[in-house]
């Protein structure tokens, strides 16, 4: 009878201990997650989206400083989208491929010193992918560039159009800055403000300089 009671007590306490161990293991695994593994695609995506948003909006604002025609502004933004997406993809491909070549050369030197198949397999999994980085950069650039284009597409009133573009870009900059900070576990407010102020400066400088040059008759 006593032995049965003892076994029941052991069964009662075995489940909570198991649950605690599983919870602790889950917390340790979460804490030990290396967010730097996201750096390859996150850097390309966030950089591409911000660049597409800011550069396309700045181009449209610059043209809008001297030309009030809607068609001219939209064509300028579209040309900036296509050219920028191609440029970002090519630049990211070349950059990441150079990094890949360096890492492969280093792995070859390491294998010459000591031949370890397990180490080689683990290293191959962490190698950068140039095509993935290029595609992510071009896609993100296009998504960012579409924001000012869509914001200005259906507004014919000049001043209202400029205001809507600035408002849409402001909202998108805050979202992109916050998203990049959350995915990378960085301070969200500081990251959003940094991205927002940078975008405002780019648009203001482009608009101001273009207006100055246009008014000078050059």
QUILINRA-V662617 format. One record per pair of residues at least 24 apart in sequence whose ideal C-beta (glycine too) atoms are under 8 Angstrom apart, sorted by the first residue. I is the first residue (numbers start at 0). GAP is how many residues later the second one is. D is the distance in Angstrom with one decimal. If there is no record, write none. Layout:
BEGIN
I_GAP_D + I_GAP_D
END
This chain:
BEGIN
34_149_6.1 + 34_150_5.1 + 36_89_7.9 + 37_145_6.3 + 37_146_6.7 + 38_145_7.8 + 39_56_7.5 + 39_88_5.5 + 39_89_7.5 + 39_92_7.7 + 39_93_6.2 + 40_91_6.7 + 40_92_6.9 + 40_95_5.2 + 41_138_6.9 + 41_141_5.6 + 41_142_6.0 + 43_48_5.5 + 43_89_4.7 + 43_90_7.9 + 43_92_4.5 + 43_93_4.3 + 43_96_6.9 + 44_91_4.9 + 44_92_7.2 + 44_94_7.8 + 44_95_4.4 + 45_94_7.3 + 45_130_6.6 + 45_133_7.5 + 45_134_4.0 + 46_41_8.0 + 46_90_7.0 + 46_93_7.6 + 47_40_5.3 + 47_44_7.7 + 47_88_6.9 + 47_89_4.1 + 47_90_6.9 + 47_91_7.3 + 47_92_3.3 + 47_93_4.1 + 47_96_6.9 + 48_91_4.1 + 48_92_6.9 + 48_94_5.8 + 48_95_4.0 + 48_127_5.2 + 49_94_6.4 + 49_123_7.3 + 49_126_5.6 + 49_127_7.9 + 49_145_6.1 + 49_149_7.5 + 50_33_6.8 + 50_37_6.5 + 50_90_5.9 + 50_93_6.9 + 51_29_6.9 + 51_32_5.9 + 51_33_7.1 + 51_36_7.6 + 51_88_6.8 + 51_89_3.6 + 51_90_6.3 + 51_91_6.8 + 51_92_3.2 + 51_93_3.9 + 51_94_8.0 + 52_91_3.6 + 52_92_6.7 + 52_94_5.6 + 52_95_7.1 + 52_116_6.1 + 52_119_5.5 + 52_120_6.5 + 52_123_6.8 + 52_146_6.9 + 53_90_7.7 + 53_115_7.6 + 53_119_7.6 + 53_144_7.2 + 53_145_4.7 + 53_148_4.9 + 53_149_7.3 + 54_25_6.1 + 54_29_5.6 + 54_90_7.5 + 54_147_7.6 + 55_24_4.6 + 55_25_5.7 + 55_28_6.8 + 55_88_7.2 + 55_89_3.9 + 55_91_8.0 + 55_92_5.4 + 55_93_6.8 + 56_90_7.5 + 56_91_4.1 + 56_108_6.2 + 56_109_8.0 + 56_112_4.6 + 56_142_7.3 + 56_145_7.9 + 56_146_5.7 + 57_144_4.9 + 57_145_5.1 + 57_147_8.0 + 57_148_4.1 + 57_149_7.8 + 58_147_7.3 + 59_88_5.5 + 59_89_7.7 + 59_92_6.4 + 59_105_6.3 + 60_101_7.0 + 60_104_6.8 + 60_105_7.8 + 60_142_4.9 + 60_145_5.7 + 60_146_4.5 + 60_149_8.0 + 61_144_4.3 + 61_145_6.0 + 61_147_7.7 + 61_148_4.0 + 62_147_7.4 + 63_94_7.4 + 63_97_7.3 + 63_98_5.7 + 63_101_7.8 + 63_143_7.4 + 64_141_8.0 + 64_142_4.9 + 64_143_7.7 + 64_145_4.4 + 64_146_4.0 + 64_149_6.4 + 65_144_6.0 + 65_145_6.6 + 65_148_3.5 + 65_149_8.0 + 67_90_4.3 + 69_82_7.2 + 69_85_7.6 + 69_86_5.6 + 69_91_7.0 + 72_79_6.0 + 72_88_7.5 + 73_75_6.6 + 73_78_6.6 + 73_79_6.2 + 76_68_7.0 + 76_71_6.1 + 76_72_4.7 + 76_75_7.2 + 77_71_6.6 + 79_65_6.6 + 80_60_7.6 + 80_61_6.1 + 80_64_3.9 + 80_65_7.2 + 80_68_6.8 + 83_57_5.4 + 83_61_6.5 + 84_53_4.5 + 84_54_8.0 + 84_56_4.6 + 84_57_5.0 + 84_60_7.3 + 85_52_7.2 + 87_49_4.5 + 87_50_5.7 + 87_53_4.7 + 88_45_4.3 + 88_46_7.1 + 88_48_5.7 + 88_49_3.8 + 88_52_7.9 + 89_44_7.3 + 90_46_7.7 + 91_38_7.7 + 91_41_4.8 + 91_42_4.8 + 91_44_7.8 + 91_45_4.1 + 91_46_7.9 + 92_37_4.9 + 92_38_7.0 + 92_40_6.9 + 92_41_3.9 + 94_38_7.8 + 95_32_4.9 + 95_33_7.3 + 95_34_4.2 + 95_37_4.3 + 95_38_7.3 + 96_33_4.2 + 98_29_5.4 + 99_27_6.1 + 99_28_5.2 + 99_30_6.1 + 102_24_6.0 + 102_25_7.3 + 143_28_7.0 + 143_32_7.1 + 146_25_4.6 + 165_37_6.9 + 168_30_6.2 + 168_34_7.0 + 169_26_6.7 + 169_29_7.6 + 169_30_7.5 + 172_26_4.5
END
